[in-house]
Structures are given as C-alpha cells and as structure tokens.
C-alpha cells in the first residue's frame, strides 16, 4: 500500500478547524459586540449553514469536471481568506450579511472536497481516518482555549484580526495537498450516484444526520451566549468548549479500535442517546458546573463518534469516485439544511425563556433520531468465520 501523507493531510485539518475554533464559540459574541441583536445574530449565523446547502455540491461538481480538481480547493481557500478580511471593516448588518454569504460559501465549499482527498489516500484503510482528522480537533481546542483567555483581557471586537492569520495558514496548506493517485472507480455492479442514493438505508442515514444537525442548532448558535447569561466568564466559556474538544480528540485517536469492534450503525445509536442526555442536562442544570462539564465530555460520542461513523458509512454507501458526491450531499443536506433549520429554530425558541426550551427541544429531536436509527438502520452482520458468510451476507452481496 502507498504511504499516507499524514502530515500534510493533518496540517490542513489543523488550520481549518483552528479557524473554526475561533468562529464557532466566539462569533456570536463578536456580532453582539458589533451591535447586532439576537434576531440578527440568528439570521447571520444561519448563513453559515444555508451556504452548506449549495456550496459543497457546487464545488464537487466543479472539481469533478476539472482536469486538476485540487485547483478548486485552493481557489476556495483564497476566497475564504479574502472575504474574511471584510470583517475588519466597520460594516453594518447589510455589509455583514453580504460578507457572511461570500465567506461562508467559500469556507464550507472546501472541507467536503478535502474529505474526499483524505479518503482517496485511505482507500482500504478508512478506519485510520480518525488519526488524521484528530489534528483538526487539536487545532480547534488550542484556539478555543487561547482565545478564551485572551478575551478576558482584550475586546471581542478584535476577533477578525486574530483569526485572519489562521485563514492565511489554511490557504498555504491547500498548496501542500493533492488527491491520492489512481482514485478507484465505483464497482461495475453499482454504477450511478442515483442508484446508491435511493437505497433505503442511505435515505434513512441522511434523515438521521439531518435531525442530529438540527439538534445541535442551539449549541452551535447560542451556547456561548447561554453560558454568558448564567454568569460564566469568557475563560470559562473557553474551558467548556475545551473540555468537549479534548474528549473529541481522545475519541478520534481511539476510532480505529472502535470501528474494528463495532459497526458504525451501533455507534450512531450510542452517540444519539448521549446527545439527548447532553441537551437535557444543558437545559435543566446550566448552573451545575460538574454536570455541565460531564455533558461536554459526551461530545466525544455525539460529535466525534457520530462524525467518524458517518464517514465510515459514506465510504460504504458511495464507493470510489462517488464518494466526492456523497460527501457534498452529506454536508449540504445534513450540515446545510439541518444547520439552517437548527439555527432558525433555536432563534425562535430562544425568545421564550433564554435557551431552556431550545435545548429541551434539541434533546427531543435527538431522541427522534435515535429511534429512527435504532429501528430502521440495520447494522451489517460480520461473517461468522473466515470463508463463511451468513445468508444475509449472501443476499446483501447479490443486491
């Protein structure tokens, strides 16, 4: 097997998620400091998810038809850097809206393409994905912790100036990566993206992913504001985000062992159960420091394990060159449509009681996803012995 360019791949993940580690926890605080109210923040943050509906599939389509598809990765990173620089200007809501549209479109376009690049190097070894992806989590946790401490001493309005070098690093890293050689075609027995997409288990998978992303809406949009309402300092906000990502890092390191032992569908169910419990604890016990910290630890399951399981299933559902399309659809439908619905729903529910109802509803949505995954996603059975398959295995091979 060809060696995996783990350092170059990990470097891109580190840069991408380091920037996200500043954006996700602190961007709503930046918008508030720039004079935006909760309704405006909800709209602006929803653009992050709205652009995911079209950006990944658009970029995948352009990359597929390019003689050098990696160029589109670099173009996307360049647009990300240039558009983010607009936030250094004293712009009002209209300006913020336009800048967010361009920035979020470009930023969201590049990661699904890069996931396909990574998986092209991991052909036949997709269980090693977590060991590469973990460096994204390390970048995230580093920036969350450092910026949280910094904002105890500097105004949060300095956030764009602090983040711009991270996007410069992302652009530089894009020139160090390319697709793996000889990306395999889909098997002759399973040609056509549509045929793969319309399989029952694939449709159910996307619905589960959609509901899961909706349940994360209050967390991604307002969690920092929620903690601020309960008298937490910025450094404490950073500490809670750090706890979650530290647990995520551990899970990614262990993911190869996890998926050698358990089917991804089992992992999905466990992850979704933990998500329901996490949102209900956040809703009902926000002032209990210990339980809130334990709730953040479950990020290892309801984010890291869930995400890694989705990557395993996408490799299974969309083999070979179809994986880029599958990645684009996953990001567009789950993170895109689900993210928009989650952010807008969180904004509407926030007005009721400042977040409690929003997190309670998030727990209910995660529970619905759990039931769907448990009742309708059937894990594959492993062969009982070498050279021997069950009747179900034989039927699956013939289907």
Secondary structure, DSSP 8 states (H G I E B T S, - for coil): -----HHHHHHHHHHHHHHHHHHHHHHHHHHHHTT--HHHHHHHHHHHHHHHHHHHHHHHHHHHTSTTTHHHHHHHHHHHHHHHGGGGS---HHHHHHHHHHHHHHHHHHHHHHHHHHHHHSTT-GGGHHHHHHHHHHHHHHHHHHHHHHTTTS-GGGHHHHHHHHHHHHHHHHTT----SS-----GGG--HHHHHTSHHHHHHHHHHHHHHHHTHHHHHHHHHHHHHTT--HHHHHHHHHHHHHHHHHHHHHHHHHHHHS-HHHHHHHHHHHHHHHHHHHHH-TT-HHHHHHHHHTHIIIIIIHHHHHHHHHHHHS-TTHHHHHHHHHIIIIIIIIHHHHHHHHHHHHHHHTTHHHHHHHHHHHHHHHHHHHHH-------SBTTB--HHHHHHHH-
